[in-house]
Amino acid sequence: MRRALSAIGFHGTDKSGSDGILREGFKISRNNYDWLGEGVYFFQDAPVRARKWVEKRNEPTVIGVAINLDGCMDFLDVSWYDTLSKVYKEYKAVCQKKGVELPEQSGWNHKRDKIVLDLTVKALETHNYHIRTVRAIFKEGRRVYPRSAFQVLDHVQIAVRDTTVIEELWVEKRE
């Protein structure tokens, strides 16, 4: 019997944001820089990285959650890349046919990734395959040392598209 994967995620916000989450639950983000598509974003197993994300905010707060990864488009598993590539090619062909430029990707702007991910999820939905979370490695920051594959802000990120997969929630104690 296959056991569903799970993960611990950490979401950085400020005190008023955490109060709202505790009162009303998480709200799905739909920003252009949301590279994994629509969702609530978490740093997997990385409370320090979540705190670093919000360190300049007023009263930075980190919320921890247990996430059920059943129904996860998991880019830690290479099997998803063919599907994503196929949808990208279809999207590119539609843009070319309409004479529309593909969205640029630079810096914090991940609009192309967001569109392709959201289109992929929508295509899978038509085949009754429901994506509830998306997980991938995010390379970020300066190199740890010259020619290193490690960057100082590398992390695994999870976008929760269906908040019913959040099985537990807590506020991290400040160190």
Steps between C-alpha positions, in 0.01 A plus 500: 500500500639840400523751782429867423794733539484787744714803570546772755470849353575846639326819388645839586268794562453782749297496822181635339537245217539212745201626703292498178618151410415367845155664478403436136752254356750549218415699188620375161761725337467582128803726442710506180806397700329185630715264294317185614164646402214595728535392860614569853879485505709314758870437556531126560683404821647851520367721782819711494455567126136603559612739776769643269229559237307727741778638719446861389125501566337638811475215754615218268317177568548147369214253478577129479271245335485129433412443134360183345672468160246260349419655161833682480660608172841424644796631300735314734384206285614539138182339363318837496736684267369338180144608584611855575707518181206377290266766642765768447536403132120515456487840673787632287324383181178677603694821574676483162172438317346805671814709441547549873843506666568249775524667841858584595664347803750705694589562861185457704272482195404137441184566300584240231558228761179598677293486180647166388450345846141623524425376144652161585284469811191600302581244227542224759167598660324421170632144540373484859850533648488757778823679590479615860863606550808578289854448633837594351854611580559875480857613433558843652769731629873532449718192464635366829852496348634541143349249253290341775168341410376625840343842533442661840119517470428167323189327628215267419176689449146364517198678354182374663216541249238323714525605865314188618839319477622705798459255785649698787595864561708677766683827557875452533653635818744783439860406580 
